[in-house]
Amino acid sequence: MVEGYATSSYGEGFADVYDAWYSQVTDVEACVERLRSLVRPGGAVLELGVGTGRLALPLAAALAGDRGVDGGKAGAGGSVTGIDSSAAMLAELRAKPGHGDLQLVLGDMADLGAADPPIADAPTFDLAFVAYNTLFNLTGAGDAARCIAGVARRLVPGGRFVVEAFVPRPDPDGRRDSVAVSRMATAELVLTATLHDPADQTISGQHVQFTDGGVRLRPWMVRYLTPDQIDAAAGAAGLDLEHRGADWAGSGLDDHSPTHVSVYRRPE
């Protein structure tokens, strides 16, 4: 593990480069279209780990457009709430056009009731989602299960929770640590050191960024879950697996798919 790593460490370390480094990690258009299809007109949406608004901003714009097509009053219903543990990430988001269409919350997504402002422990959202491995940013043992349970309590009957994450694969060599070149340009070099502990299901790392201005350390850590483990946590929270595909477009999942997008539903 990265010594001293905390809930907000990832956001504080990556907020200023997140958009430049990770703009392509999710098919935004397919993601927004899929999420739109799961929200009833005027329904409320919650994004866990909203970050710089890479998904929440276009989703809110799409839902606003849907209201316009339906003849609804601009700004009425269809709210998008985003929670993030990093004040730096939220500051980047608040600097962008359209941020006023979002309800932004600072807090740990494993403890929604303790956020600022708190997210009431009551059925509120038609849809909650967590994208690009963000669920695995909860590095404490049991935190992901607490997060899923908290989300389930806040879904209206028939509401859905969507998880995008990588699919862990068994490593026959056991623990494997590495150092690799992640980015290289005329004025920048980024080396990534990783420590993988399959027994604890954790991967810890440092992006070491060299630029003309000096050296910057950007630590990260994930505690990953298999799809079966996510299913178990969702089932314990009262959610049923409705669909699982390889991506936001709904492609079929097979033994070689690197990611999955799983849709869970709270029974009526």
C-alpha positions as CSV (number, residue, x, y, z in Angstrom):
1,M,0.0,0.0,0.0
2,V,1.0,3.6,-0.4
3,E,1.8,4.8,3.1
4,G,-0.4,7.8,4.2
5,Y,-2.9,7.2,1.4
6,A,-6.4,8.6,2.3
7,T,-9.8,8.8,0.8
8,S,-9.1,12.1,-0.9
9,S,-5.6,11.4,-2.0
10,Y,-6.5,10.4,-5.5
11,G,-8.4,13.5,-6.2
12,E,-5.9,15.8,-4.7
13,G,-3.1,14.1,-6.7
14,F,-4.9,14.1,-10.1
15,A,-7.4,16.9,-10.2
16,D,-5.1,19.2,-12.3
17,V,-4.3,16.6,-14.9
18,Y,-7.4,14.4,-14.8
19,D,-9.1,15.8,-17.9
20,A,-5.8,15.7,-19.9
21,W,-4.8,12.2,-18.9
22,Y,-8.2,10.4,-18.7
23,S,-10.6,12.0,-21.1
24,Q,-10.7,8.8,-23.3
25,V,-11.1,6.2,-20.6
26,T,-14.9,6.0,-21.0
27,D,-17.0,6.1,-24.2
28,V,-18.9,9.3,-23.0
29,E,-21.4,9.3,-25.7
30,A,-22.4,5.7,-25.2
31,C,-22.4,6.1,-21.5
32,V,-24.7,9.1,-21.6
33,E,-27.1,7.4,-24.0
34,R,-27.3,4.3,-21.9
35,L,-27.9,6.2,-18.7
36,R,-30.6,8.4,-20.4
37,S,-32.4,5.2,-21.3
38,L,-32.6,4.1,-17.7
39,V,-34.0,7.4,-16.3
40,R,-37.7,8.1,-16.3
41,P,-38.7,11.7,-17.3
42,G,-37.9,14.0,-14.5
43,G,-36.0,11.3,-12.6
44,A,-33.1,12.1,-10.3
45,V,-29.6,10.8,-10.9
46,L,-26.6,10.3,-8.5
47,E,-23.1,9.9,-9.7
48,L,-20.5,8.4,-7.3
49,G,-17.1,10.0,-7.8
50,V,-18.2,12.8,-10.0
51,G,-14.7,14.1,-10.3
52,T,-14.3,16.9,-12.9
53,G,-17.7,16.3,-14.4
54,R,-16.6,14.3,-17.4
55,L,-19.8,12.3,-17.4
56,A,-22.2,14.4,-15.2
57,L,-22.0,17.5,-17.3
58,P,-23.0,15.9,-20.6
59,L,-25.6,13.7,-18.9
60,A,-27.2,16.8,-17.3
61,A,-27.2,18.6,-20.6
62,A,-28.8,15.5,-22.3
63,L,-31.5,15.3,-19.7
64,A,-32.2,19.0,-20.0
65,G,-32.6,18.5,-23.7
66,D,-35.0,15.7,-23.1
67,R,-37.1,18.0,-21.0
68,G,-37.2,20.5,-23.8
69,V,-38.4,17.9,-26.2
70,D,-41.2,17.0,-23.8
71,G,-42.1,20.6,-23.4
72,G,-41.2,20.7,-19.8
73,K,-40.0,23.8,-17.9
74,A,-36.2,24.3,-18.2
75,G,-34.5,23.1,-15.0
76,A,-37.6,21.2,-13.8
77,G,-36.9,17.7,-12.6
78,G,-34.2,15.4,-14.0
79,S,-31.6,16.5,-11.4
80,V,-28.1,15.2,-11.4
81,T,-26.2,15.0,-8.1
82,G,-22.5,14.3,-7.9
83,I,-20.5,13.3,-4.9
84,D,-16.7,13.3,-4.6
85,S,-14.3,13.1,-1.7
86,S,-11.9,15.6,-3.3
87,A,-12.4,19.3,-2.9
88,A,-9.8,19.8,-5.6
89,M,-11.8,17.7,-8.1
90,L,-15.0,19.6,-7.3
91,A,-13.1,22.9,-7.7
92,E,-12.1,21.9,-11.3
93,L,-15.7,21.0,-12.0
94,R,-17.1,24.3,-10.6
95,A,-14.8,26.1,-13.1
96,K,-16.6,24.6,-16.1
97,P,-19.7,25.8,-17.9
98,G,-22.8,24.0,-16.9
99,H,-21.7,23.2,-13.3
100,G,-24.7,25.1,-12.0
101,D,-27.0,22.4,-13.4
102,L,-25.5,19.9,-11.0
103,Q,-26.0,19.4,-7.3
104,L,-22.5,18.9,-5.9
105,V,-21.7,17.1,-2.7
106,L,-18.3,16.8,-0.9
107,G,-17.9,13.5,0.9
108,D,-17.1,9.8,1.1
109,M,-19.4,7.8,-1.2
110,A,-19.2,4.9,1.3
111,D,-20.9,7.2,3.9
112,L,-23.5,9.2,1.9
113,G,-25.2,10.4,5.1
114,A,-22.1,12.1,6.3
115,A,-21.5,14.1,3.1
116,D,-21.7,17.9,2.9
117,P,-24.5,18.4,2.4
118,P,-25.7,15.0,3.5
119,I,-27.6,12.8,1.1
120,A,-30.7,11.8,3.0
121,D,-31.2,8.1,3.8
122,A,-34.5,7.9,1.8
123,P,-35.6,6.6,-1.6
124,T,-34.8,9.6,-3.9
125,F,-32.9,8.5,-7.0
126,D,-34.1,6.8,-10.1
127,L,-30.6,6.0,-11.1
128,A,-27.2,5.9,-9.5
129,F,-24.0,5.1,-11.3
130,V,-20.2,4.7,-10.8
131,A,-17.9,4.7,-13.8
132,Y,-14.3,3.7,-14.7
133,N,-13.3,1.7,-11.7
134,T,-14.3,4.5,-9.3
135,L,-16.0,2.0,-7.0
136,F,-12.5,0.4,-6.5
137,N,-11.2,3.8,-5.2
138,L,-12.8,2.8,-1.9
139,T,-9.7,1.1,-0.4
140,G,-11.0,0.1,3.0
141,A,-12.1,-3.5,3.5
142,G,-15.9,-3.5,3.2
143,D,-16.2,0.1,2.0
144,A,-17.5,-0.9,-1.4
145,A,-20.2,-3.0,0.2
146,R,-21.2,-0.1,2.5
147,C,-21.4,2.1,-0.5
148,I,-23.6,-0.2,-2.5
149,A,-25.9,-0.7,0.6
150,G,-26.1,3.1,1.0
151,V,-27.0,3.6,-2.7
152,A,-29.7,0.8,-2.5
153,R,-31.4,2.6,0.3
154,R,-31.6,5.8,-1.7
155,L,-33.1,4.2,-4.9
156,V,-36.8,4.5,-5.5
157,P,-38.6,1.1,-6.2
158,G,-37.6,0.1,-9.7
159,G,-34.5,2.3,-9.5
160,R,-31.2,1.2,-10.9
161,F,-27.5,1.2,-10.0
162,V,-25.0,0.9,-12.8
163,V,-21.3,-0.1,-12.2
164,E,-18.5,0.1,-14.7
165,A,-15.3,-1.6,-13.7
166,F,-12.4,-3.7,-14.9
167,V,-12.6,-7.5,-14.7
168,P,-9.8,-8.9,-12.5
169,R,-8.0,-11.9,-14.0
170,P,-6.1,-14.5,-12.1
171,D,-2.3,-14.0,-12.2
172,P,-0.5,-17.3,-12.3
173,D,2.7,-15.6,-11.1
174,G,1.0,-14.3,-7.9
175,R,2.2,-10.9,-6.7
176,R,3.7,-8.8,-9.6
177,D,5.3,-5.4,-9.2
178,S,6.4,-3.2,-12.0
179,V,7.7,0.1,-13.2
180,A,6.7,1.3,-16.7
181,V,6.7,4.4,-18.9
182,S,3.1,5.8,-18.9
183,R,3.5,9.1,-20.8
184,M,6.4,10.7,-22.7
185,A,6.6,14.0,-24.5
186,T,9.3,16.5,-25.2
187,A,8.7,18.3,-21.9
188,E,7.2,15.5,-19.8
189,L,7.9,12.0,-18.7
190,V,5.7,9.9,-16.4
191,L,6.8,6.7,-14.9
192,T,4.3,4.4,-13.1
193,A,5.3,2.1,-10.3
194,T,2.8,-0.5,-9.1
195,L,2.5,-3.0,-6.3
196,H,-0.1,-5.7,-6.8
197,D,-1.3,-7.8,-3.9
198,P,-3.7,-10.4,-5.2
199,A,-4.4,-11.8,-1.7
200,D,-5.7,-8.4,-0.6
201,Q,-7.1,-7.6,-4.0
202,T,-5.2,-4.3,-4.0
203,I,-3.1,-2.4,-6.5
204,S,-1.1,0.5,-5.3
205,G,0.9,2.9,-7.4
206,Q,2.7,6.1,-8.0
207,H,2.8,8.2,-11.1
208,V,6.1,10.0,-11.0
209,Q,5.9,13.0,-13.3
210,F,9.0,14.7,-14.5
211,T,8.6,18.1,-16.2
212,D,10.7,21.3,-16.7
213,G,9.2,22.5,-13.5
214,G,10.4,19.5,-11.4
215,V,9.1,16.2,-10.1
216,R,5.5,15.5,-8.9
217,L,4.3,12.4,-7.2
218,R,0.7,11.3,-7.9
219,P,-0.3,8.3,-5.7
220,W,-3.2,6.0,-6.4
221,M,-4.7,2.8,-5.0
222,V,-7.6,0.5,-5.8
223,R,-9.2,-2.4,-3.9
224,Y,-10.8,-4.4,-6.7
225,L,-13.8,-6.8,-6.7
226,T,-14.7,-9.5,-9.1
227,P,-18.1,-9.3,-10.8
228,D,-19.3,-12.1,-8.5
229,Q,-18.2,-10.1,-5.4
230,I,-20.1,-7.0,-6.6
231,D,-23.1,-9.2,-7.3
232,A,-22.9,-10.6,-3.7
233,A,-22.8,-7.1,-2.2
234,A,-25.6,-5.9,-4.4
235,G,-27.7,-8.9,-3.5
236,A,-27.1,-8.3,0.2
237,A,-28.3,-4.8,-0.3
238,G,-31.5,-6.0,-2.0
239,L,-30.6,-5.3,-5.6
240,D,-31.0,-7.7,-8.5
241,L,-28.6,-8.0,-11.4
242,E,-30.7,-7.0,-14.5
243,H,-28.0,-6.9,-17.2
244,R,-24.3,-7.2,-17.6
245,G,-22.3,-6.3,-20.8
246,A,-18.8,-5.6,-21.8
247,D,-19.2,-1.9,-22.3
248,W,-21.7,1.0,-22.2
249,A,-23.0,0.0,-25.7
250,G,-24.1,-3.3,-24.3
251,S,-21.7,-5.5,-26.1
252,G,-21.6,-9.2,-25.1
253,L,-19.4,-10.1,-22.2
254,D,-16.9,-13.0,-22.6
255,D,-13.9,-14.5,-20.8
256,H,-11.6,-12.0,-22.5
257,S,-13.6,-8.8,-21.8
258,P,-11.4,-6.3,-19.9
259,T,-14.4,-4.4,-18.4
260,H,-18.0,-4.9,-17.5
261,V,-21.0,-2.6,-17.1
262,S,-23.5,-4.1,-14.7
263,V,-27.0,-2.8,-14.1
264,Y,-28.7,-3.6,-10.8
265,R,-32.3,-2.9,-10.0
266,R,-34.2,-2.4,-6.8
267,P,-37.4,-4.5,-7.0
268,E,-40.7,-2.6,-7.2
